[in-house]
């Protein structure tokens, strides 16, 4: 009870921020030319995040066994690639009631503080985390705060913790309260304080008991901002954490809790460029709008695939075709933190079943060297680091087919040229290009400002100074 004055102050502060348009609103509601005021929390951001890349691990599909122990055999390979953050898809028990398919959705959780017995034991998971840390990598857990499965004990012990429609617990809802097709989950009600506190304690459990390094938060945009404002300092009492929001369009996420959120708009833009629906000029428009709506130092998760897109929209090779490598190169060199989904280093071209067992065909890892070079450059060259630690992207050409830009930081420099079309294209740069080493061609380029540069369809150059140090 003695903490109520502080709580009231925090609630009042959040109410003020809410009226400024922080709750699930973008800056697009501002008058033209009006600058958004950001109230960014001082967060204890781990240093290892600054030059990290993310690798999404689908335990069920990663190996034939689909277990923690089987996945461990891949750790040396992932470490050699340079992976620094492993995002583990939900590892919790899956509800049986209203289950979809034979195995159910990873996101229909029966218990927040246990592991799925199909994957192994809690001790197996703790040993996996310990080995990941020994390899100087980090792990974040997929957290699902918006809903639980129907077998969660809260459904019977605390039905008041859920959203109700016609006096009945509702399945998953959209931000506006409209129903989704997520019939296998029950929607949580964040107007209930005890549920919030229990949710935060469940997150803290994994920091204490398993020593995980943060969370990727599912459907973060459907959870109120003041919950995230409450959760961040509670987690930081235990350790600095990396927090990734599966959401976009709410800059308040960067103000209250998260270092990064999803680059959904950029992802769809890359798909549209690959299919010829948009040009590189749309990248300029996207970047200008995005910068105007978010606080300094923000960054998005850049990707060409993830578990949802692979299963429901198609594999990256299926969607991007011949543009696959060019679009992947942009995700690693553009402002933001890049993501690789399980199997992309093997050029996985199959849609992995979401509710069934469907093990990845690893083949001979045909794109492993490609991703390794991108990861190593990201890690070594400061211009590509995340947020304020990296260099600002500046375009250095004109035209609708080739996108050329540079990024610079503390004497480190990267220049990127990408033909974003299925035709030969020619461009010229607005500045000289001298003494830059090409990442894949191992060639040094010297080009004078205004000289014509011709690129083949989907050809790209990634030029760096200093370049990657070979191990």
C-alpha positions as CSV (number, residue, x, y, z in Angstrom):
1,X,0.0,0.0,0.0
2,X,2.8,2.4,0.7
3,X,3.7,2.4,-3.0
4,X,0.3,3.8,-4.1
5,X,1.5,7.5,-4.4
6,X,4.3,6.5,-6.7
7,X,1.9,4.3,-8.7
8,X,-0.6,7.2,-9.0
9,X,2.2,9.5,-10.3
10,X,3.3,6.9,-12.9
11,X,-0.3,6.4,-14.0
12,X,-0.7,10.2,-14.3
13,X,2.5,10.4,-16.3
14,X,1.4,7.6,-18.6
15,X,-2.0,9.3,-19.1
16,X,-0.2,12.5,-20.2
17,X,1.9,10.5,-22.7
18,X,-1.3,8.8,-23.9
19,X,-2.9,12.1,-24.7
20,X,0.2,12.9,-26.8
21,X,-0.7,10.1,-29.1
22,X,1.4,7.3,-27.7
23,X,-1.2,4.6,-27.4
24,X,-1.2,2.6,-30.6
25,X,-0.9,5.7,-32.7
26,X,1.7,6.8,-35.2
27,X,3.0,10.3,-35.7
28,X,0.9,10.6,-38.9
29,X,-1.9,12.2,-36.8
30,X,0.2,15.3,-36.3
31,X,-0.4,18.5,-38.2
32,X,1.9,18.9,-41.2
33,X,5.3,20.1,-40.1
34,X,4.6,19.5,-36.4
35,X,7.3,17.6,-34.7
36,X,6.5,14.7,-32.3
37,X,7.8,15.0,-28.8
38,X,9.4,11.8,-27.6
39,X,9.8,10.9,-24.0
40,X,12.4,8.1,-24.3
41,X,13.2,6.1,-21.2
42,X,16.8,5.6,-20.1
43,X,17.2,1.9,-20.6
44,X,20.0,-0.4,-19.5
45,X,20.8,-1.6,-23.0
46,X,23.3,-4.5,-23.2
47,X,26.4,-3.6,-25.1
48,X,26.3,-6.8,-27.1
49,X,23.1,-5.6,-28.9
50,X,24.9,-2.8,-30.7
51,X,26.3,-4.9,-33.6
52,X,24.2,-8.0,-33.3
53,X,22.1,-10.0,-35.8
54,X,19.2,-12.1,-34.9
55,X,18.6,-15.8,-35.8
56,X,15.0,-17.2,-35.3
57,X,15.0,-20.8,-34.0
58,X,12.0,-23.0,-34.7
59,X,12.8,-25.9,-32.3
60,X,10.0,-28.1,-33.6
61,X,11.1,-28.0,-37.2
62,X,14.9,-27.5,-36.7
63,X,15.7,-31.2,-36.5
64,X,14.0,-34.5,-37.0
65,X,14.0,-34.9,-33.2
66,X,12.6,-31.4,-32.6
67,X,14.4,-31.2,-29.2
68,X,16.7,-28.8,-27.3
69,X,19.5,-31.4,-27.3
70,X,19.2,-32.0,-31.1
71,X,19.4,-28.3,-31.7
72,X,22.5,-28.0,-29.6
73,X,24.5,-29.8,-32.3
74,X,23.9,-26.8,-34.6
75,X,25.4,-24.3,-32.1
76,X,29.0,-24.5,-33.4
77,X,27.8,-23.9,-36.9
78,X,25.7,-20.9,-35.9
79,X,28.6,-19.5,-33.9
80,X,30.9,-19.9,-36.8
81,X,28.5,-17.9,-39.0
82,X,28.7,-15.1,-36.4
83,X,25.2,-15.3,-35.0
84,X,25.0,-13.3,-31.8
85,X,21.3,-13.4,-30.8
86,X,19.2,-16.5,-30.9
87,X,15.4,-15.9,-30.8
88,X,13.8,-19.0,-29.6
89,X,10.1,-19.4,-30.7
90,X,7.7,-20.3,-27.9
91,X,9.1,-23.3,-25.9
92,X,6.1,-23.6,-23.5
93,X,3.5,-26.4,-23.2
94,X,0.8,-26.1,-25.9
95,X,-2.9,-26.2,-25.1
96,X,-4.9,-29.2,-26.3
97,X,-8.4,-27.6,-26.0
98,X,-9.4,-26.0,-29.3
99,X,-6.0,-26.9,-30.7
100,X,-5.3,-26.4,-34.4
101,X,-3.8,-29.3,-36.2
102,X,-2.3,-32.3,-34.4
103,X,0.5,-30.4,-32.6
104,X,-1.1,-26.9,-32.2
105,X,0.3,-23.4,-32.4
106,X,3.4,-22.5,-30.5
107,X,1.5,-19.4,-29.4
108,X,-1.3,-21.2,-27.6
109,X,0.4,-21.4,-24.3
110,X,-0.8,-23.7,-21.4
111,X,1.8,-22.6,-18.9
112,X,4.2,-19.6,-19.0
113,X,6.7,-21.1,-16.6
114,X,7.2,-24.7,-18.0
115,X,8.7,-26.1,-21.2
116,X,7.0,-28.2,-23.9
117,X,7.8,-31.8,-23.0
118,X,8.1,-32.5,-26.7
119,X,11.2,-30.3,-26.7
120,X,12.8,-31.8,-23.6
121,X,13.0,-30.9,-19.9
122,X,13.6,-27.6,-18.2
123,X,17.1,-28.8,-17.3
124,X,17.7,-29.5,-21.0
125,X,16.8,-25.9,-21.8
126,X,19.0,-24.4,-19.0
127,X,21.9,-26.5,-20.2
128,X,21.3,-25.1,-23.7
129,X,21.3,-21.5,-22.5
130,X,24.5,-22.1,-20.6
131,X,26.2,-23.5,-23.7
132,X,24.9,-20.6,-25.8
133,X,26.4,-18.2,-23.2
134,X,29.7,-20.1,-23.2
135,X,29.9,-19.5,-26.9
136,X,29.4,-15.8,-26.3
137,X,26.0,-15.8,-27.9
138,X,22.7,-14.6,-26.4
139,X,19.2,-15.9,-26.3
140,X,15.8,-14.2,-26.2
141,X,12.5,-16.0,-25.6
142,X,9.3,-15.5,-27.6
143,X,6.8,-14.1,-25.1
144,X,3.1,-14.2,-25.8
145,X,1.4,-11.6,-23.5
146,X,-1.8,-10.9,-25.4
147,X,-3.4,-14.3,-24.9
148,X,-3.1,-17.8,-23.4
149,X,-4.2,-21.2,-24.6
150,X,-7.6,-22.5,-23.3
151,X,-5.8,-25.0,-21.0
152,X,-4.0,-22.3,-19.0
153,X,-5.1,-22.5,-15.3
154,X,-6.1,-18.8,-15.4
155,X,-9.1,-19.7,-17.6
156,X,-10.7,-21.5,-14.6
157,X,-9.0,-19.9,-11.6
158,X,-9.1,-16.3,-12.9
159,X,-11.7,-15.9,-15.7
160,X,-11.8,-12.2,-14.8
161,X,-8.3,-11.9,-16.2
162,X,-9.7,-12.4,-19.7
163,X,-11.7,-10.3,-22.2
164,X,-15.3,-11.2,-22.3
165,X,-17.9,-11.0,-25.1
166,X,-21.5,-11.7,-24.0
167,X,-20.2,-12.9,-20.6
168,X,-18.0,-15.5,-22.3
169,X,-14.2,-15.5,-22.5
170,X,-13.3,-14.3,-25.9
171,X,-10.8,-15.8,-28.3
172,X,-8.1,-13.5,-29.7
173,X,-9.1,-10.0,-30.5
174,X,-7.6,-7.2,-32.7
175,X,-6.5,-3.9,-31.4
176,X,-10.0,-2.4,-32.1
177,X,-11.8,-5.3,-30.2
178,X,-12.9,-7.1,-33.4
179,X,-12.5,-10.9,-33.4
180,X,-9.7,-12.7,-35.2
181,X,-9.5,-16.3,-36.4
182,X,-7.3,-17.2,-33.4
183,X,-9.9,-19.5,-31.9
184,X,-7.2,-21.6,-30.1
185,X,-6.4,-18.8,-27.7
186,X,-8.2,-16.7,-25.0
187,X,-7.7,-13.0,-25.0
188,X,-6.2,-11.4,-21.9
189,X,-7.6,-8.3,-20.2
190,X,-5.0,-5.7,-19.2
191,X,-7.4,-3.7,-17.2
192,X,-6.8,-6.2,-14.4
193,X,-3.8,-5.3,-12.3
194,X,-3.1,-8.7,-10.7
195,X,-2.9,-10.3,-14.1
196,X,-0.3,-7.7,-15.2
197,X,1.8,-8.4,-12.1
198,X,1.7,-12.1,-12.6
199,X,2.6,-11.7,-16.2
200,X,5.7,-9.7,-15.3
201,X,6.7,-12.2,-12.6
202,X,6.4,-15.0,-15.2
203,X,8.8,-13.1,-17.4
204,X,11.2,-12.5,-14.5
205,X,11.1,-16.2,-13.8
206,X,13.0,-16.9,-17.1
207,X,15.6,-14.3,-16.4
208,X,16.3,-15.8,-12.9
209,X,15.8,-19.5,-13.5
210,X,17.2,-19.9,-17.0
211,X,19.3,-16.7,-17.4
212,X,17.8,-15.7,-20.8
213,X,18.7,-12.3,-22.2
214,X,15.4,-10.8,-23.1
215,X,12.2,-11.3,-25.1
216,X,10.6,-11.0,-28.5
217,X,7.1,-10.0,-27.6
218,X,4.3,-11.3,-29.7
219,X,1.4,-9.0,-30.8
220,X,3.0,-6.3,-28.7
221,X,0.7,-3.7,-30.2
222,X,-2.3,-5.2,-28.7
223,X,-0.9,-4.9,-25.1
224,X,-1.3,-1.4,-23.5
225,X,1.8,0.8,-23.5
226,X,1.6,1.4,-19.8
227,X,2.2,-2.4,-19.2
228,X,5.4,-2.2,-21.2
229,X,6.3,0.9,-19.1
230,X,5.7,-1.2,-16.0
231,X,7.5,-4.3,-17.3
232,X,10.8,-2.8,-18.4
233,X,12.2,-1.5,-15.0
234,X,10.9,-4.7,-13.3
235,X,13.0,-6.8,-15.7
236,X,16.0,-4.5,-15.4
237,X,16.1,-5.2,-11.7
238,X,17.5,-8.6,-12.6
239,X,19.7,-7.9,-15.7
240,X,19.9,-5.7,-18.8
241,X,17.7,-7.2,-21.4
242,X,17.1,-6.9,-25.2
243,X,13.4,-6.4,-26.0
244,X,12.0,-6.8,-29.5
245,X,8.3,-5.8,-30.2
246,X,6.4,-7.8,-32.8
247,X,4.6,-4.6,-33.9
248,X,5.0,-1.5,-36.0
249,X,3.4,1.9,-36.1
250,X,3.5,2.7,-32.4
251,X,6.6,4.9,-31.6
252,X,5.7,4.6,-27.9
253,X,7.3,1.2,-27.9
254,X,10.7,2.8,-28.3
255,X,9.8,5.2,-25.4
256,X,8.7,2.7,-22.9
257,X,10.4,-0.7,-23.3
258,X,11.8,-1.9,-26.6
259,X,15.1,-1.4,-28.4
260,X,13.6,-2.6,-31.7
261,X,10.4,-3.5,-33.3
262,X,9.3,-5.2,-36.5
263,X,10.1,-3.7,-39.9
264,X,6.8,-4.9,-41.5
265,X,6.6,-2.0,-43.9
266,X,10.1,-2.5,-45.2
267,X,9.5,-6.3,-45.5
268,X,6.4,-5.7,-47.7
269,X,8.3,-3.0,-49.7
270,X,11.1,-5.5,-50.5
271,X,8.5,-8.0,-51.7
272,X,6.8,-5.4,-53.9
273,X,10.2,-4.4,-55.4
274,X,11.0,-8.0,-56.1
275,X,7.7,-8.4,-57.9
276,X,8.1,-5.2,-59.9
277,X,5.2,-3.4,-58.1
278,X,7.4,-0.7,-56.6
279,X,10.7,1.0,-57.4
280,X,13.6,2.3,-55.3
281,X,12.0,5.7,-55.1
282,X,9.5,4.1,-52.8
283,X,12.4,3.3,-50.4
284,X,13.1,7.0,-50.2
285,X,9.5,7.7,-49.3
286,X,9.4,4.9,-46.7
287,X,12.6,6.0,-45.1
288,X,11.6,9.7,-44.8
289,X,8.2,8.8,-43.3
290,X,9.7,6.3,-40.9
291,X,12.3,8.7,-39.6
292,X,9.7,11.4,-39.0
293,X,7.5,9.1,-36.9
294,X,10.1,7.5,-34.5
295,X,12.5,8.8,-31.9
296,X,16.3,9.1,-32.5
297,X,18.1,5.8,-32.1
298,X,15.1,3.6,-33.0
299,X,15.6,0.6,-35.2
300,X,13.5,-2.1,-36.9
301,X,14.0,-5.8,-37.4
302,X,14.7,-6.3,-41.1
303,X,13.9,-9.6,-42.7
304,X,13.0,-11.5,-45.8
305,X,11.3,-14.3,-43.9
306,X,10.1,-15.4,-40.5
307,X,7.9,-18.2,-39.2
308,X,4.6,-16.5,-40.1
309,X,5.6,-15.4,-43.6
310,X,7.3,-18.7,-44.4
311,X,4.2,-20.7,-43.5
312,X,1.4,-18.4,-44.8
313,X,2.9,-16.2,-47.5
314,X,5.6,-18.5,-48.9
315,X,9.3,-19.1,-48.5
316,X,11.7,-16.4,-49.3
317,X,12.9,-18.0,-52.6
318,X,9.2,-18.5,-53.5
319,X,8.3,-14.8,-52.9
320,X,11.5,-13.1,-54.0
321,X,12.8,-15.3,-56.8
322,X,16.0,-14.0,-58.5
323,X,15.9,-11.0,-56.2
324,X,16.5,-13.1,-53.1
325,X,20.1,-12.3,-52.4
326,X,19.7,-8.6,-53.3
327,X,16.8,-8.1,-50.9
328,X,18.7,-10.1,-48.2
329,X,21.7,-7.8,-48.7
330,X,19.5,-4.8,-48.1
331,X,18.2,-6.2,-44.8
332,X,21.8,-6.4,-43.6
333,X,23.0,-3.1,-44.8
334,X,19.9,-0.9,-44.3
335,X,19.3,0.9,-41.0
336,X,18.0,-1.8,-38.5
337,X,18.9,-5.1,-37.0
338,X,18.8,-8.1,-39.5
339,X,17.0,-11.4,-39.0
340,X,17.6,-14.9,-40.5
341,X,14.9,-17.5,-40.1
342,X,15.6,-21.2,-39.5
343,X,16.6,-22.7,-42.8
344,X,17.4,-19.6,-44.8
345,X,21.1,-20.4,-44.8
346,X,20.1,-23.6,-46.7
347,X,17.9,-21.7,-49.1
348,X,14.8,-23.4,-47.7
349,X,12.1,-23.1,-50.4
350,X,9.4,-25.0,-48.6
351,X,6.5,-23.6,-46.5
352,X,7.0,-25.2,-43.1
353,X,3.7,-26.5,-41.7
354,X,2.7,-24.4,-38.7
355,X,0.6,-26.9,-36.7
356,X,2.4,-30.1,-37.7
357,X,5.9,-31.6,-37.6
358,X,7.7,-30.6,-40.8
359,X,11.5,-30.8,-40.3
360,X,13.8,-28.5,-42.4
361,X,15.7,-30.1,-45.2
362,X,19.2,-28.7,-44.5
363,X,20.8,-29.9,-47.7
364,X,24.4,-28.6,-47.9
365,X,23.8,-25.0,-46.5
366,X,24.2,-23.3,-49.9
367,X,23.7,-19.8,-48.5
368,X,25.7,-20.2,-45.4
369,X,28.7,-18.4,-46.7
370,X,26.6,-15.6,-48.1
371,X,25.0,-14.9,-44.7
372,X,28.3,-15.4,-42.9
373,X,29.9,-12.6,-44.8
374,X,27.0,-10.3,-44.2
375,X,27.0,-11.1,-40.5
376,X,30.7,-10.6,-40.1
377,X,30.6,-7.3,-41.9
378,X,27.7,-6.2,-39.7
379,X,29.6,-7.2,-36.6
380,X,32.9,-5.6,-37.6
381,X,32.1,-2.4,-39.5
382,X,30.7,0.3,-37.2
383,X,28.7,2.0,-39.9
384,X,26.3,-0.9,-40.0
385,X,25.8,-1.1,-36.2
386,X,22.3,-0.8,-34.7
387,X,20.5,2.4,-33.8
388,X,22.7,5.4,-32.8
389,X,25.7,3.1,-32.8
390,X,25.6,2.9,-36.6
391,X,25.8,5.4,-39.4
392,X,22.9,7.2,-41.0
393,X,21.9,5.9,-44.4
394,X,22.4,8.6,-47.2
395,X,21.4,7.9,-50.8
396,X,24.1,8.7,-53.3
397,X,22.4,8.3,-56.7
398,X,19.2,9.0,-58.5
399,X,16.9,6.8,-60.7
400,X,14.2,4.2,-60.3
401,X,16.1,0.9,-60.7
402,X,19.4,1.2,-58.8
403,X,19.5,2.2,-55.1
404,X,22.9,3.4,-54.0
405,X,23.7,4.6,-50.5
406,X,26.5,5.1,-48.0
407,X,26.7,4.8,-44.2
408,X,29.7,6.1,-42.1
409,X,30.6,5.9,-38.5
410,X,33.9,6.6,-36.6
411,X,36.0,6.3,-39.8
412,X,34.2,3.1,-40.9
413,X,32.4,3.3,-44.2
414,X,30.1,1.1,-46.3
415,X,28.7,1.9,-49.8
416,X,26.0,-0.3,-51.3
417,X,24.6,-0.4,-54.8
418,X,21.6,-2.7,-55.6
419,X,19.9,-3.1,-59.0
420,X,16.3,-3.5,-57.8
421,X,15.0,-4.6,-61.1
422,X,15.0,-7.5,-63.5
423,X,16.7,-5.5,-66.2
424,X,20.2,-4.2,-66.8
425,X,20.5,-0.7,-65.3
426,X,23.0,2.2,-65.3
427,X,23.5,4.9,-62.7
428,X,26.2,7.3,-61.5
429,X,27.1,8.3,-58.0
430,X,27.0,11.8,-56.5
431,X,30.4,11.3,-55.0
432,X,33.7,9.5,-55.7
433,X,34.2,5.9,-54.7
434,X,37.8,5.1,-54.0
435,X,39.7,2.3,-52.2
436,X,36.6,0.3,-51.3
437,X,36.7,-3.5,-51.1
438,X,33.8,-5.5,-52.4
439,X,32.5,-8.0,-49.9
440,X,31.6,-10.8,-52.3
441,X,33.7,-10.1,-55.4
442,X,37.0,-9.4,-53.4
443,X,37.7,-6.6,-55.8
444,X,38.7,-3.0,-55.0
445,X,36.7,-0.3,-56.8
446,X,37.7,3.2,-57.8
447,X,34.8,5.2,-59.5
448,X,34.8,8.9,-60.1
449,X,31.7,11.0,-59.3
450,X,29.4,11.0,-62.4
451,X,31.0,8.0,-64.1
452,X,28.4,5.5,-65.4
453,X,28.0,2.2,-63.5
454,X,26.2,-0.7,-65.0
455,X,24.6,-3.5,-63.0
456,X,23.0,-6.7,-64.2
457,X,19.5,-7.6,-63.1
458,X,19.4,-7.9,-59.2
459,X,23.2,-7.4,-59.1
460,X,24.5,-5.7,-56.0
461,X,27.8,-4.4,-54.6
462,X,28.6,-4.1,-51.0
463,X,31.8,-2.1,-50.6
464,X,33.4,-1.6,-47.2
465,X,36.4,0.2,-45.7
466,X,37.6,-1.4,-43.5
467,X,36.3,-4.7,-44.8
468,X,35.7,-8.0,-43.0
469,X,38.5,-9.5,-41.0
470,X,38.8,-13.2,-42.0
471,X,39.1,-15.6,-39.1
